[in-house]
Amino acid sequence: MRLRVLYHDHCFDGAASAAFFSRFIRAAVHPDAEFQYTGMAHRASQIFEDSLFDGDENAIVDFKYSNNERLTWWFDHHQSAFLTPEDARHFQANPSPRKMFDPSFKSCTNYICTKAKEGWGFSAPDLDELVHWANIIDGAQYTDAKTAVELGAPAMQLTLAIEGSKGSETVQKIIGLMTRMPLGQIIQQPEIQEIFRPLYERHLRSVGIIRDNAQETGGVITFDLTGHDLEGYNKFIPYYLFPTGVYTVAVSPSSFRTKISVGSNPWAPVEPTHNLASICERYGGGGHARVGAISLEPGQVDEARRIAAEVAAELRG
């Protein structure tokens, strides 16, 4: 049987969720499953085309809910898990033991791990490292900004390759390797090193670019990366450069959207009090309480700058 897996693309937790889900399904549900993966990105006009659900069974992991009748499995942990109120009502009116949502989890990978063990008795001790790092990376549980930015651990290096690679081919190759190989071995694969090395050089340059473009006012770090092709930058660089900053608001255009990233400093000198997902939802975005984003159409840089200025002013207030 063929199982289509839609996952959050260019995201360590998205890739790890797809890998853990695949191991779980093959071991506990469908031993003969053949997996095909589709990377999903948040866009201004987000829709789920019917053609996406072309498997014998279809799954979404670490991404928003779809009310498509061909959706079989769904696991998500984002506060902003539903595109519309109608989707939320559809989920509530059609309960399924294979469709689950809990925003209290730091990572979707750990959520799938937990529910697979509870519901199907599945465990995979060899994937404990993967679950551990998904929690650290998606939940921003690093000990300090230096650890998050200097990329000493294999998981951090893989995150750079996942977030910075073009297209979905590299991410899907890593998903396959995650199902059967420790992270340290994955990053040492020659084809992954070939992708990682130039991205690491770009990462080092991005620290300087953000240093030159960012400023901190009233505890809010702001910068605009228009013209720098840095949408995939490490989100902890601002706190590495401005350790007293509490929030970040950044504009970063790309070929398929204009993005406003909104984040909070895990090591801030004062506790962040704003729910960033709720703020982003007012502009059609979403995320988690501590990190969120807003996606506009490509080319809407002026509108992105206006929204970013409003959000920054609110966070300063």
C-alpha positions in Angstrom: 0.0 0.0 0.0 1.1 3.5 -0.8 1.1 6.1 2.0 1.5 9.8 1.1 3.0 11.9 4.0 2.7 15.7 3.9 5.2 17.2 6.3 6.4 20.7 7.3 9.3 21.2 4.8 12.7 22.7 5.7 12.1 22.1 9.4 14.0 19.6 11.5 10.9 18.7 13.5 8.9 18.3 10.2 11.5 15.9 8.8 11.9 14.0 12.1 8.1 13.7 12.4 7.9 12.2 8.9 10.7 9.8 9.8 9.3 8.7 13.1 5.8 8.4 11.6 7.1 6.2 8.8 8.9 3.8 11.2 5.7 3.6 13.4 3.4 2.9 10.5 5.7 0.2 9.0 6.2 -1.5 12.3 2.7 -1.3 13.9 0.1 -0.7 11.1 1.2 -1.4 7.5 4.4 -3.6 7.2 4.1 -3.3 3.4 3.8 0.5 3.3 5.6 2.4 0.6 6.1 6.1 1.6 6.0 9.1 -0.7 6.7 12.5 0.9 5.4 16.0 0.0 7.0 19.1 1.7 4.5 21.7 2.8 5.3 25.5 3.3 3.2 28.2 4.9 2.0 30.6 2.2 -0.3 33.6 2.1 -3.0 31.7 0.3 -2.7 28.3 1.9 -4.9 25.6 0.5 -4.8 21.8 0.3 -5.4 20.7 -3.3 -7.2 17.4 -3.7 -4.3 16.2 -5.8 -2.1 16.2 -2.7 -4.0 13.3 -1.2 -3.2 10.6 -3.8 -2.1 7.7 -1.5 -4.0 4.7 -0.4 -3.7 6.4 2.9 -2.7 10.0 3.5 -1.0 11.7 6.4 -0.1 15.2 7.6 2.6 15.6 10.2 3.7 18.9 11.9 1.5 20.9 9.6 -2.0 22.4 9.5 -5.2 20.3 9.4 -7.1 19.5 6.2 -10.8 18.5 6.1 -10.2 16.5 3.0 -12.1 13.2 3.2 -9.0 11.3 2.0 -6.9 12.4 5.0 -6.2 9.3 7.2 -3.6 10.5 9.7 -2.9 13.9 11.3 -0.5 14.9 14.1 0.2 18.5 14.9 1.3 20.6 17.9 1.0 24.2 16.7 -1.4 26.5 18.4 -2.4 27.7 14.9 -3.3 24.2 13.6 -6.4 25.2 11.6 -6.6 27.3 8.5 -10.2 28.3 9.3 -12.8 28.1 12.1 -14.6 25.7 9.8 -11.6 23.3 9.8 -11.5 23.4 13.6 -15.2 22.6 13.7 -14.7 19.8 11.2 -12.0 18.3 13.3 -14.1 18.4 16.5 -17.2 17.0 14.8 -15.3 14.1 13.2 -13.1 12.6 16.0 -10.7 9.9 14.9 -8.0 8.0 16.9 -5.7 8.6 13.9 -6.1 12.4 13.9 -4.5 14.2 16.9 -3.6 17.6 18.1 -1.9 18.8 21.3 -0.1 22.2 21.4 1.4 21.4 24.8 4.1 19.3 23.1 7.5 20.9 22.3 7.8 18.9 19.1 5.5 17.0 16.8 8.1 14.2 16.8 7.7 13.6 20.5 4.0 13.9 20.2 3.9 11.1 17.5 6.3 9.0 19.7 4.0 9.4 22.7 0.8 8.6 20.9 2.2 5.7 19.0 3.3 4.1 22.2 0.0 4.8 24.0 -2.3 3.7 21.1 -0.3 1.0 19.4 2.4 -0.1 21.8 5.1 1.1 19.4 8.5 2.2 20.6 11.8 2.6 18.7 14.7 3.1 21.2 17.1 3.7 18.3 15.2 6.9 17.5 15.4 8.3 21.0 18.2 10.6 19.8 16.0 11.9 17.0 13.1 12.6 19.5 15.4 14.3 22.0 16.9 16.7 19.4 13.5 17.5 17.9 12.4 18.6 21.3 15.5 20.7 21.8 15.4 22.3 18.3 11.7 22.9 17.9 11.2 23.8 21.5 14.3 26.1 21.6 15.6 24.2 24.6 19.3 25.0 24.0 21.5 25.8 27.0 22.5 29.2 25.4 22.6 31.2 22.2 26.2 30.1 21.6 25.1 26.5 21.4 22.3 27.3 19.0 24.4 29.4 16.7 27.8 27.8 16.6 26.3 24.4 15.4 28.6 22.0 17.2 26.2 19.1 17.4 25.3 16.9 14.4 21.6 17.6 14.9 22.3 21.4 14.6 24.3 20.8 11.4 21.5 18.7 10.0 19.1 21.5 10.9 21.2 23.9 8.7 21.1 21.5 5.8 17.3 20.9 6.2 16.5 24.6 6.5 18.9 25.9 3.9 18.7 23.4 1.1 16.7 24.3 -2.1 13.7 22.3 -3.0 12.6 19.2 -1.1 15.0 16.5 -2.4 17.6 16.9 0.3 15.1 17.0 3.1 13.4 13.8 1.8 16.8 12.1 1.5 17.4 13.0 5.2 14.0 11.8 6.2 14.9 8.4 4.8 18.2 8.3 6.6 16.6 9.4 9.9 14.5 6.3 9.9 17.6 4.0 10.1 20.8 6.0 11.0 22.1 8.1 13.9 22.3 11.8 13.3 26.1 11.8 13.5 26.3 9.3 10.6 23.8 11.2 8.5 25.7 14.5 8.6 28.9 12.6 7.6 27.3 11.1 4.4 29.2 12.6 1.5 26.1 13.9 -0.3 24.9 15.6 2.9 28.4 17.1 3.5 28.4 18.5 0.0 25.2 20.3 0.8 26.2 21.3 4.4 29.6 22.9 3.7 28.4 25.8 1.5 25.4 26.3 3.8 27.7 26.6 6.8 29.8 29.2 5.0 26.6 31.1 4.2 25.6 30.7 7.9 28.8 32.4 9.0 28.1 35.2 6.5 24.5 35.6 7.7 25.8 36.4 11.2 27.6 39.4 9.8 24.6 40.4 7.6 22.2 40.4 10.5 24.7 42.2 12.7 24.9 45.0 10.1 21.2 45.2 9.6 19.7 44.7 13.0 19.0 47.1 15.9 17.5 46.7 19.3 15.0 49.2 20.7 12.9 48.7 23.8 13.8 45.0 24.0 12.8 44.3 20.4 15.4 43.3 17.8 14.3 44.3 14.2 15.9 43.8 10.8 15.0 43.6 7.1 16.7 41.1 4.9 15.3 42.3 1.6 17.9 41.7 -1.0 20.0 39.2 1.0 18.3 35.9 0.2 18.4 34.8 3.9 15.0 33.5 4.7 16.6 30.3 6.0 18.8 32.0 8.6 19.4 30.6 12.1 16.6 32.2 14.2 18.9 32.4 17.3 21.5 34.7 15.7 19.7 37.9 16.9 19.9 36.7 20.5 23.6 35.7 20.0 24.3 39.3 18.8 21.8 41.1 21.2 21.6 39.0 24.3 19.4 41.5 26.2 16.8 41.5 23.4 13.5 39.9 24.4 11.7 39.7 20.9 12.7 39.6 17.3 10.7 40.9 14.3 12.2 40.4 10.9 11.2 40.7 7.3 12.6 38.2 4.8 11.3 38.0 1.2 11.7 34.8 -0.9 10.5 33.6 -4.3 7.2 32.2 -3.0 6.3 34.5 -0.1 7.2 37.6 1.9 7.7 36.5 5.5 7.5 38.3 8.8 9.2 36.2 11.5 8.4 36.9 15.1 10.3 35.3 17.9 11.3 35.5 21.5 14.6 35.0 23.3 14.7 31.7 25.2 17.5 33.3 27.4 15.9 36.7 27.8 16.7 38.7 30.9 12.9 39.1 31.5 10.2 36.6 30.8 8.4 37.2 27.4 4.7 37.8 28.1 3.2 38.1 24.6 1.6 35.1 22.8 3.2 35.5 19.4 1.0 33.0 17.7 -2.1 35.0 18.7 -0.4 38.2 17.4 0.5 36.6 14.1 -3.0 35.1 13.7 -4.4 38.6 13.5 -2.5 39.0 10.2 -3.3 35.6 8.9 -0.2 33.8 10.3 0.3 31.7 13.3 2.8 29.4 15.2 3.5 28.9 18.9 3.3 31.1 21.9 7.0 31.8 21.7 7.6 31.9 18.0 5.4 32.7 15.0 5.3 34.0 11.4 3.1 35.8 8.9 3.3 35.0 5.2 2.3 37.4 2.5 2.4 37.1 -1.3 5.8 37.5 -3.0 6.7 41.2 -3.6 4.6 42.5 -0.7 7.6 44.0 1.0 6.0 47.4 1.8 3.1 45.7 3.5 5.4 43.3 5.3 7.4 46.3 6.6 4.2 48.0 7.8 3.0 44.8 9.7 6.5 44.3 11.1 6.5 47.9 12.5 3.0 47.4 14.0 4.1 44.1 15.7 7.3 45.5 17.0 5.5 48.5 18.4 3.0 46.2 20.2 5.9 44.1 21.6 7.7 47.2 22.9 4.5 48.3 24.5 
